[in-house]
Amino acid sequence: MDASWTKSGSEIAQILALAGATLFFLYKAVSGYLRVNLAMKVNCERHASSDGMDFLAIQVHLKKGQNGTFVMHDLSAHVTHGDCENIVQFDGTTRLARKLETISQTNRAVVEWNETDARSPLLKLVPDEEINLAALHKVPSEAVCSVQVCLLGQALSRPVFGQYRCSTVSFPRMNKDQ
């Protein structure tokens, strides 16, 4: 057999292998395998306030999947009832600052509740991490409320922003003594 044919066959095999690998990774990218996966659940509870108003507690549970780290930019809820619309911001999407204090010649870090971390202000969710966040809003006791929650963020290594949404409906309390 001719040696040039063997060399050409080897080059063709390498080109086919490269094309196959390229197609495999393109398929993975298009099918979403390389995206940051995250699950989000929302739950609402109502408790009596005063003057015909209720406290609407909006609770969000986030569970980060196994792919990548997610950087949280914004988490907010759009609460509607009748002709009224309100945007409710969630606390807890930023990292708090810290200060060092000395106790018996040992340094320890203490949370600065009213300050955001200047070096790394955005909270990051790492693979398999779970977090619960809550917000409180006042609504009329008799109102049926639609609650839509939106999380905006991005993968740590990618400039593209992702958006996760979920919604629920909060009905008036059945037992008005609660």
C-alpha positions as CSV (number, residue, x, y, z in Angstrom):
1,M,0.0,0.0,0.0
2,D,1.2,3.5,-0.8
3,A,2.5,5.6,2.2
4,S,0.9,8.8,0.9
5,W,-2.6,7.1,1.2
6,T,-1.9,6.2,4.8
7,K,-0.9,9.8,5.6
8,S,-4.0,11.2,3.8
9,G,-6.2,8.7,5.6
10,S,-4.8,9.8,9.0
11,E,-5.4,13.5,8.1
12,I,-8.9,12.8,7.0
13,A,-9.5,10.9,10.3
14,Q,-8.2,13.9,12.3
15,I,-10.4,16.3,10.4
16,L,-13.5,14.1,11.0
17,A,-12.6,13.8,14.7
18,L,-12.3,17.6,15.0
19,A,-15.6,18.1,13.1
20,G,-17.3,15.6,15.3
21,A,-16.0,17.2,18.5
22,T,-17.1,20.6,17.3
23,L,-20.6,19.3,16.5
24,F,-20.8,17.7,19.9
25,F,-20.0,20.9,21.8
26,L,-22.3,23.0,19.5
27,Y,-25.1,20.5,20.3
28,K,-24.4,20.8,24.1
29,A,-24.4,24.6,23.9
30,V,-27.6,24.8,21.8
31,S,-29.4,22.3,24.0
32,G,-28.6,24.3,27.2
33,Y,-26.2,21.9,28.8
34,L,-23.6,24.7,29.3
35,R,-26.1,27.1,30.8
36,V,-26.4,27.8,34.5
37,N,-29.3,25.7,35.9
38,L,-31.3,27.1,38.7
39,A,-34.7,26.2,40.2
40,M,-37.0,28.8,41.8
41,K,-40.2,28.5,43.9
42,V,-42.4,31.2,45.3
43,N,-44.8,31.0,48.2
44,C,-47.0,33.6,49.8
45,E,-48.6,33.9,53.2
46,R,-51.0,36.5,54.5
47,H,-51.3,37.8,58.0
48,A,-53.7,40.4,59.4
49,S,-52.3,43.9,59.8
50,S,-54.8,46.7,60.6
51,D,-57.3,49.0,58.9
52,G,-58.4,46.3,56.4
53,M,-54.9,45.5,55.3
54,D,-52.8,42.3,55.3
55,F,-49.1,41.6,55.4
56,L,-48.2,39.6,52.3
57,A,-45.1,37.6,53.0
58,I,-43.4,36.6,49.7
59,Q,-41.0,33.7,50.1
60,V,-38.6,32.6,47.3
61,H,-36.6,29.4,47.4
62,L,-33.7,29.2,45.0
63,K,-31.8,26.0,44.3
64,K,-28.7,26.2,42.2
65,G,-28.0,23.2,40.0
66,Q,-24.6,21.6,39.3
67,N,-23.6,23.7,36.3
68,G,-21.6,26.9,37.0
69,T,-21.8,29.7,39.5
70,F,-24.7,32.2,39.3
71,V,-24.2,35.9,40.2
72,M,-27.4,37.5,41.4
73,H,-28.1,41.0,40.2
74,D,-31.8,41.6,41.1
75,L,-34.7,39.8,42.7
76,S,-38.0,41.5,42.7
77,A,-41.7,40.8,42.7
78,H,-44.5,42.5,40.7
79,V,-47.6,42.4,43.0
80,T,-50.9,43.3,41.4
81,H,-54.5,43.5,42.7
82,G,-57.2,45.3,40.9
83,D,-55.7,48.4,39.2
84,C,-52.9,48.6,41.7
85,E,-49.3,47.5,40.8
86,N,-46.3,47.5,43.1
87,I,-42.7,46.4,42.7
88,V,-41.3,44.7,45.8
89,Q,-37.5,44.4,46.1
90,F,-36.0,41.5,48.0
91,D,-33.1,42.1,50.4
92,G,-30.3,39.5,50.4
93,T,-29.1,39.7,46.8
94,T,-25.9,41.6,47.8
95,R,-23.0,40.6,50.0
96,L,-22.7,42.5,53.3
97,A,-19.4,44.2,54.3
98,R,-17.5,43.0,57.3
99,K,-15.1,44.5,59.8
100,L,-12.5,42.9,62.0
101,E,-12.5,43.1,65.8
102,T,-10.1,41.7,68.2
103,I,-11.1,39.5,71.1
104,S,-8.2,38.3,73.4
105,Q,-5.6,38.8,70.7
106,T,-7.7,36.9,68.1
107,N,-9.2,38.7,65.1
108,R,-12.8,37.8,64.1
109,A,-14.9,39.0,61.3
110,V,-18.2,40.7,62.2
111,V,-21.1,41.5,59.7
112,E,-21.7,45.2,58.9
113,W,-25.5,45.0,58.4
114,N,-25.8,48.5,56.8
115,E,-22.9,48.3,54.4
116,T,-22.4,46.4,51.1
117,D,-19.1,44.6,50.4
118,A,-17.1,47.1,48.2
119,R,-14.9,44.4,46.6
120,S,-17.5,41.8,45.8
121,P,-21.0,43.4,46.2
122,L,-23.1,40.7,44.3
123,L,-24.1,37.5,46.0
124,K,-23.0,34.3,44.2
125,L,-24.8,30.9,44.3
126,V,-22.4,28.0,43.8
127,P,-23.4,24.6,42.5
128,D,-25.9,22.7,44.7
129,E,-26.4,25.8,47.0
130,E,-29.9,26.6,48.3
131,I,-31.1,29.9,49.6
132,N,-34.4,31.3,50.9
133,L,-35.2,35.0,50.6
134,A,-38.3,36.9,51.7
135,A,-40.0,40.3,51.3
136,L,-43.0,41.9,53.0
137,H,-45.7,44.0,51.4
138,K,-49.1,45.4,52.6
139,V,-52.2,44.6,50.5
140,P,-55.9,45.1,51.1
141,S,-57.4,42.2,53.1
142,E,-60.1,41.5,50.5
143,A,-57.8,41.7,47.4
144,V,-56.8,38.7,45.3
145,C,-53.2,39.3,44.5
146,S,-51.1,38.1,41.6
147,V,-47.4,37.8,42.5
148,Q,-44.8,37.5,39.8
149,V,-41.1,37.0,40.8
150,C,-38.2,37.7,38.6
151,L,-34.5,36.9,39.3
152,L,-31.9,38.5,37.0
153,G,-28.3,37.4,37.0
154,Q,-25.5,35.8,35.0
155,A,-23.0,33.0,35.0
156,L,-19.8,33.9,36.6
157,S,-17.8,33.3,33.5
158,R,-20.3,34.7,30.9
159,P,-21.4,38.2,30.0
160,V,-24.9,37.1,29.0
161,F,-27.7,37.8,31.5
162,G,-30.3,35.1,32.4
163,Q,-33.8,35.6,33.8
164,Y,-35.8,33.2,36.0
165,R,-39.4,33.8,36.6
166,C,-42.2,32.2,38.6
167,S,-45.6,33.4,39.9
168,T,-48.4,32.6,42.2
169,V,-51.8,33.9,43.4
170,S,-52.5,35.0,46.9
171,F,-56.2,34.8,47.9
172,P,-57.8,36.6,50.9
173,R,-57.5,34.8,54.3
174,M,-60.4,32.4,55.0
175,N,-60.1,32.9,58.7
176,K,-60.1,36.7,59.4
177,D,-58.7,36.1,62.9
178,Q,-55.3,35.2,61.6
